[in-house]
Amino acid sequence: MSAVARFDLKMDVEEKELVSRAAALVGTTMAAFVRASAKEKARELLDRESRVTMSARDFQAFTMALNGTFTPNAALQHALSLAQKVKRA
């Protein structure tokens, strides 16, 4: 059996009436309606935030940067040189 967590929610009278009417329209309880609506909204938000959207021009520049040859600048070359001198245990 999965664990159950409790979440209490306070709302004003108008909000409660709105949710109650909507829940009745779909034939469910207020708790089930709020739970389903919150899960749906959370999934939409997390899905949208997990993607990167860019123009075709930006995508082309991005892929060219990924596929192009990499030349480290002087600061990076120096850092790599120092890292090679570090003795590892």
N, C-alpha and C positions, 0 to 999 in steps of 0.2 A: 504494500500500500504506500502511495506517495505521501509525503508530508504536506500538511495543509497550513497555510499562513493566513492570518486574519488581517483585513484592511478595513478600517472604519472611515466613513466619508460623511461629512456634514454638508448639507446644501440648503439653500433657502427654499421657501414654499413653492415659488414659481418653478425653480429648477426641478424640484421633486415631482411636481405635477407634469412637467414636460417629459421627464424620464418615465414616469408612470404611464402616461398616455402612449408613448412610443413602445414601451414594453408590452402593453396590452395589445397594440396593433400587430405585433409579431407573435403574440400568444406565449409570452414568457414572463418570468418574474423580473422585478426591477434589478435584483442582484445579478441574475443571469444576463440581463440586457447590458448592464453597466460593465460586467466582466468581459463579455464578448466584444463590446464596443471598444473598451480600453485595449484589449489584446489586438484587435484589428488595427487600431490607430498606432499602437506601439510597433507592430510588425511593419506597417507602411513606412513609418518614420525611420526605423532601423534599416530597412531595405533601401530606402532612398539615400540615406547617409552612408551606405556601404559602397555606393557606386560613384565613379568620377564621370562627369559629363563635360565634354569639351567640343568646340567647333571642329569641323573637318580640317581647317588650317592648323589649329592647335594640336590635333591628333597627329597630323603629318609631321609637325615639328618635334613632337614627343617621340614618335617612332624613329625619326632620323637621329635624335639624340641617343636613343637606346641602341640603335644599330650601328651608329658611327664609331670610329676609332676613338679611344680615350687617350688623351695626353695629359698626364698630371702636371700641375703648375709647380713652381719652385718650392712653395711652402709645403705642398703635399710630398714632393720628392724628399725634402729635408725630414719631414715627419716619418716617412717610410725608412729612411736611412737610420734615424734614431731608434726606431722600433726594432730594426734588425740587430742593433747593438745590445739590446736588452737581453740579459741572461734569464732563461726560463728554468724553473725548477723541474 
